[in-house]
Amino acid sequence: MAKFPAINTSPLIFLSKANLLNLLQIVSSKIIVPEAVATEILAYGVVGLAPSYVF
């Protein structure tokens, strides 16, 4: 089993738009965001999802 969970683009977008990114802290203190997901999020320009959340 992985030490830290990873997340896809869709859940990040959904949680960001719902202003619920803090719910990720329930899952783990650290969430892995793969580079491809970070690139997609930055290209999409999700409001409320600052680059500091992505990297």
VOPAGU-2260 file (C-alpha; in pm, 1 decimal, decimal comma):
REM VOPAGU-2260
SITE   aa  ch    i         X         Y         Z
SITE  MET   A    0       0,0       0,0       0,0
SITE  ALA   A    1     119,3     351,6     -84,0
SITE  LYS   A    2     248,0     568,6     197,4
SITE  PHE   A    3      44,4     866,9      76,7
SITE  PRO   A    4    -268,3     866,9    -142,1
SITE  ALA   A    5    -274,0    1023,2    -489,6
SITE  ILE   A    6    -556,3    1227,8    -637,4
SITE  ASN   A    7    -691,2    1281,8    -988,9
SITE  THR   A    8    -797,9    1603,8   -1157,2
SITE  SER   A    9   -1175,6    1562,2   -1125,4
SITE  PRO   A   10   -1186,5    1532,8    -745,1
SITE  LEU   A   11    -956,9    1834,2    -710,0
SITE  ILE   A   12   -1177,0    2042,9    -938,0
SITE  PHE   A   13   -1495,4    1931,1    -761,8
SITE  LEU   A   14   -1357,4    1994,4    -411,7
SITE  SER   A   15   -1211,9    2328,9    -515,8
SITE  LYS   A   16   -1536,3    2454,5    -670,1
SITE  ALA   A   17   -1726,5    2341,0    -359,4
SITE  ASN   A   18   -1466,4    2508,9    -133,9
SITE  LEU   A   19   -1402,3    2173,2      32,7
SITE  LEU   A   20   -1031,7    2113,6     -25,7
SITE  ASN   A   21    -987,8    2093,7     350,4
SITE  LEU   A   22   -1166,8    1755,6     343,3
SITE  LEU   A   23    -852,2    1605,3     194,1
SITE  GLN   A   24    -686,5    1648,0     534,7
SITE  ILE   A   25    -922,4    1381,7     668,6
SITE  VAL   A   26    -773,9    1128,5     426,8
SITE  SER   A   27    -409,4    1210,8     487,2
SITE  SER   A   28    -179,5    1491,2     595,7
SITE  LYS   A   29     -11,9    1467,6     253,5
SITE  ILE   A   30    -176,4    1399,4     -82,9
SITE  ILE   A   31      26,5    1315,3    -393,2
SITE  VAL   A   32     -68,5    1519,3    -700,4
SITE  PRO   A   33      90,1    1360,8   -1009,0
SITE  GLU   A   34     265,0    1599,4   -1246,7
SITE  ALA   A   35       9,0    1540,4   -1523,3
SITE  VAL   A   36    -273,1    1630,3   -1282,9
SITE  ALA   A   37     -93,1    1945,4   -1168,4
SITE  THR   A   38     -37,9    2050,3   -1530,0
SITE  GLU   A   39    -403,6    1993,1   -1614,4
SITE  ILE   A   40    -521,8    2186,9   -1308,8
SITE  LEU   A   41    -295,1    2482,4   -1388,0
SITE  ALA   A   42    -405,0    2481,2   -1753,6
SITE  TYR   A   43    -772,9    2462,3   -1655,8
SITE  GLY   A   44    -733,4    2752,5   -1414,0
SITE  VAL   A   45    -948,5    2627,7   -1129,1
SITE  VAL   A   46   -1061,2    2915,2    -908,5
SITE  GLY   A   47    -957,7    2861,4    -548,9
SITE  LEU   A   48    -690,3    2605,2    -630,9
SITE  ALA   A   49    -367,8    2793,7    -589,0
SITE  PRO   A   50     -43,7    2654,1    -732,1
SITE  SER   A   51      77,7    2600,5    -374,2
SITE  TYR   A   52    -192,0    2333,4    -337,0
SITE  VAL   A   53     -75,5    2161,3    -651,8
SITE  PHE   A   54     297,2    2135,7    -590,9
